[in-house]
Amino acid sequence: MLYTVLKEMKEIIDKIIDIIKPVFEREHVHLVDIDLRGGGRSQVLSIYADTESGITLEQITQLNREISDQLDMHDVIPGAYRLDVSSPGVDRPLKFLWQYRKNINRFVQVNYLHNGKPKEITAKLKNVEESEIVLTSQKGDIMIPFSSIKKAKVKVMV
């Protein structure tokens, strides 16, 4: 039963992505993540968008309007739902190369595998290459291949 529900939600999300992708391309904005949760009358569709230089409230408002129009036209989500378009915020994991580049010189928390063992480090993101990131810590520079990263997010240091 749970498998069927998850499969149906994935199919709906895939359809939503197909529908809204042209909106993102037209507005020159990246689709960072999408989440559909809840059920019945309390469904929430959260769409996270960003740009290399940071997304503005005006861009989010425009995306919200256009996405809402497209979803209403295609009627892909059964039942009532609330649409929430926002920036990813610092708590969202970094997924894409451009997100890492955007956060150079910020502290990041990275969970990764090193020699098959899980490791975690919080350090300043120094550089981003095509296949790895370079962090600067008190012990020097640390290179972590993207293929080893399990989760990374910006860490707000106070």
KATA-V280328 format. One record per run of one state. SS is the DSSP state (~ for helix, > for strand, _ for the rest). FROM is the first residue (numbers start at 1). LEN is the number of residues. If there is no record, write none. Layout:
BEGIN
ss | from | len
SS | FROM | LEN
SS | FROM | LEN
END
This chain:
BEGIN
ss | from | len
_ | 1 | 1
~ | 2 | 26
_ | 28 | 2
> | 30 | 8
_ | 38 | 5
> | 43 | 8
_ | 51 | 6
~ | 57 | 18
_ | 75 | 6
> | 81 | 6
_ | 87 | 10
~ | 97 | 6
_ | 103 | 4
> | 107 | 8
_ | 115 | 2
> | 117 | 12
_ | 129 | 3
> | 132 | 6
_ | 138 | 2
> | 140 | 6
~ | 146 | 3
> | 149 | 6
_ | 155 | 4
END
